[in-house]
Amino acid sequence: MSGNGNGPGVAPIWGIVFALMLIMFALLTGTEAGMSNLISASVQRRVVGSATRKSVLLYMADKVADNGSGTRSDGEVLGFTDHDRVLSFGGTDFEPESGFTASEIRGGADLAVDSQDAKRVLTSDRITETDIIDGRWDNALAEVCRVNWRATGQRVLLRRGSIGEMQRGRVALVAEMRSLAHVLGQTVGRAYQGTYDAALGDRRCGIDLDDPVYSATGAVEDAIRDRAFTAIGLGTYATRWFAFGYLEWTAGANTGRPAEVMLHEKASDVVTITLLEAPVRPISGGDGFTIRAGCDKRSATCAAKFANILNFRGFPHIPGRTR
């Protein structure tokens, strides 16, 4: 036995753990330094350029351009480059002169979320303002590589990750690209909490939201504010029945777009719906929608409104601040 009392197998186990940590770090940090060992010296000279130059310059010498490709959440693949002509490789055409620029790549050794801001001006009709507002680029996969524009087979993958926060102005868009280390910060498993952690209508909940008891069709009578309106077709439902629920527009300028319902009020047979956020297009009288009931995730609501307490996925008796 070893002198520390941990047994003879401890050292080999820790060696394996350390090796796995090194492999994970190599996978999560797709930086140019890590890639330099994977390409030949001749290609490295052409693509990476002189060691005295910053490796993140958009043009390395006069032969290299940076390219960014984005895979939208619905499967569409787009490519952009800061070069002055179309570059094609990997089955994707990379669009030039689209306003695409990229900041320097930031990476650390502590597995923190490394990020890069990919800035582009909305001059390409392939990325529309409506797509951004609708969230079609949220969590889209993205890759950034440096490529020799004269021989596109000579290229280096600089970063692989996903699209994070997107900030939109009148002219320009800033899209944050997060590294794969971002996945390590996501919550895995369940948390002990008083409210349930399932989504209303999912497999664990079991409620059928297509049941007419929980679903209805209606139309806008009058728009009150940019996110509130009076509705027709919901007069038989009690107040707050659709609060915290979801609405999908079926007619009008916002057809096909979903929305979260914040308030459902009924007074003197006048039904008012208030959305959490204003839709992309203005609400107008006659706009049609489908609306589904909501839940505040409390055990009392689960029992009284849905008669589903047996499927309640929370811990209502867990001690809180007042217990």
N, C-alpha and C positions, 0 to 999 in steps of 0.2 A: 504494500500500500504506500501511497505517497505521503510525505510528511505533513501535508496540510489536511489530511483526513478526508479528502474529497473522492478518493478512489482512483484507480489507474485509468479509467475511461474518460475523465474530465477533460484532460488536455486535448485528446483527439476530437472530442465533441466541440470544444471551443474553437478548435482549428477549422472545423467544418462550418460553424456559425460565421466565423470571420470571413471565410471564403465566400459564403453566400452573400454576406453584406457587401463585399467588394463587387460581386457580380451584379447585385441590385443597383449599386451606385453607378456602375458602368452603363446599365440599361437606362437609368433615369436621367442621366446627364449626357444628353446627346450633343455635346459641345464639339467644336472643331478640334480641340486638343485631343479629345478621346478618339476622334476619327482619324487622326494623322497616322496612327499605327496600323490602320486597316487599308491604306492605299499605298501604291508604289511611290517611290521617291520622285519619278518623272511626272506622274500625275499630280503629286502634291505640289511640285514647283509650279505647274501650270494653273492649278485651281486655287491653292491656298495662297500662293504668291510669296513675296519676300517676307522674312521673319521680322523685318524692321517696319512693316506696314501693319496696321490694325487688321485683324482677320475678319472684321465685320464691315469693312468698307463695301459700299455697294458696287464699285468697280475696282477689281484687283488688276493693277497694271492697265492694259487696254483689252483684256481678253475675257474677263470674268464678270458675270452679273449675278445678283441675288434673285432668287425666285421664291415666291410663296404660293402654295397651293392649298385650297380649302375645300373640304368635303362637307357640304351642307347636311343638316340632320335628316333631310328627306332623300339623300343619296346623290344629289347632283354634285359634280366635281368641277371646280373652277380653278384657273391658274392665272397668276399675275407675275410680272417681272418688271424690274426697273431698267431693263435693257431697252434699246430703241427699235427693236423689231421682235416679231413673234418668235418664241423659242418653243420647240416641240420635243418632248421626250416622255416616256412612261405612259403614252396614250393620252397626254393632255397638252393642249395648246396654251401657252402662257402669254397672256395679253400684255403688250407694252403700252406705255404712255397712258396708263390708267390712273395715275396719281399715287401708285403704290410706292411707299418708302418704308424702310424698317429701321428701328432703333438698334443700338448695339445689343448683343445677346448677353444677358447677365446670368451667371451660374455660380453656385457655391458648393462647398463640400459638406454642408450640414443637412442636405436633403430638404432645405426650405423650398418653397414654391418659387422656382425661377420663372421669370416672365420676360416678355419682349413685347414692345408696343409696335404693331404693324399699322402704320398710318396710310390712309389713302383718301383721295378726294373722289367724291361721287361723280366721276365722269364716265364710268362704264355702265351701260344699261343692264349688265349682268348682275350687279348688286344694286338692288333698289331700296329706297327708303322704306317702302312698305314691308319688304322681306325682313328688314332689320327690326322694325317695330313689332312685327308678328312673331319675332323670336325664331325665325327659321335658321339663323346662324348661331343660335345659342348652343354651346358645347359641340360645335362642329369640329371635326378632326382637321388638323393643319400640319403642314410640314414646310420647313424652310431649308433650302439647300443653296449651295454655291456651285455654279456650273460654268464650264468653259463654253462660251457661246459659239465658238468655231467647231467644237467637237463635244456635243452635249452628252456623250457617253462618259466624259470626264467630269464628274460632279461629286460633291461631298454633301451629305446630309448634316445640317447644322443643328436642327432642332425639330423634334416631333412633339406635338401636344394637342391642345384643344383651345377653342376660342372662349375667352372669359368675358370680362366686362367690355361692353361696347358703349362709347360715348359719341353722341351725334350732335353736330352743329348745323348751321345753315349751309355750309359748304363742305366741311371735312368730316371724316369719320375716323375715330381712333379705336382700334380693336386690340385688346390685350390677348396675347397668346401665352397660355400657361403650359409649363412642362408636365411630363408624366408624373412628377413628384406630387402634383396636386391631388392625384388619386389617393395618396397615402393619408391625406388630411380628411377624407370623407368618413362619416360615421358608419360603422358596420355593426349590424346587430340591433337589438332593441334596447330601449332605455326605460327605466322604471319611472313612471309618471302617472299622475292622476287621470289625465285624459287618454283616449285611445290613440294608438299610433298607426292604425289602418286607414285607408282611404275609403270614404263612403262609396259602396258599390263594388269594391274589389273582391277578390276571392276570399280573403279572410273575413271581410264584413258580411258578404252573402246577400245584401239587399239588391233587388232588381230595380235599378233606377228607370227602366223602361216601363215599369208598371204605371198605369194612369194615376195611381195614388201619389206617386212621387215625380211624375213628369207631366208637362202640359205644353201646349202651344198657345201663343198669344201674339199680339201686335201692339206697336206703339200707338197710343192715342195722341199724346202731345209730348214734345220734348221740353223738360223743365230747365235742365242745365246740361252741360256737355256730357255728364254721366248719369243723369237721372231723368226719368220719364214716367208718365202715367200710362197704364197698360190696360188693354181689353182682353178678355178671355180667361182671366184668372180670378173672377169674382167668387168662385165656389171654394177657394182655398183660404185657410185662416192666415191672419197676419203673421209674419216671420216664417212662414212655411218654407219659403225659398231663400231665406237669409243664409249666407255662407254656401250657397249652391253655385251652380254653373249655368250659363246661358250661351246658346249658340245662335248666331244670326242666320236666318234662313231666307230673308228677303231684304233688299235695300243695299246701300253702299257698302255695308260691312259683311255681306253674305259669306258664310263659311268661317268667320272668325269667332273664337270663343271669348268669353268674358266671365269674370268672377262677380257674383252678386254679393253686395255688402248688406243691403237692407231690403226688406219686403214689408211694406206698410199698407194697411187697409183702413180707411176712414170714410164713413158715409158712402160705401160702395165705390169709392175711388181708390184704385190700386196704384201704388207708387213703387217703382223699382229703382234702386240706386246701385250702380256698379262700383266696384273697387277702383277702377281706372276708366278714364274716358276712352272710347274706341278710337280706332285710327281715323275713321270718317265720321262726320257729324251724324247724330241720330235725327231721324225725320219721322213724321207721322206716317203710319202705314208700314213701317219696317217690321218684318216678321221675325219670330224667334221661337226656339224651343228652350224651355227652362226646366231644370231639375232641382229637386229639394236639396237642402243643405243640412249640415249637422255641426253643432258647436263642440262635438267630441266629448261631451260629458255623459256620465253613466245615466243620469236622470233622463236626458234627452233620448239616449239609446233605448231606454225602457219604454218611455211614454210615447214617443213619436214613431219609433220603428218596431217596437216589441221585439227587440233583438239583443236583449241584455246577455243572453247566453253566448253571443259572439263578441261581446265587448272586449276589446284588446288593450284595455288600460288597467291601472291598479288604483281604483277609487278609494281604497282604504289606506293608502300609503300616507304616513304622517307628513303634514305640510308645515308651513311657517307658524300656523296658529295651533298646532297640536304638539 
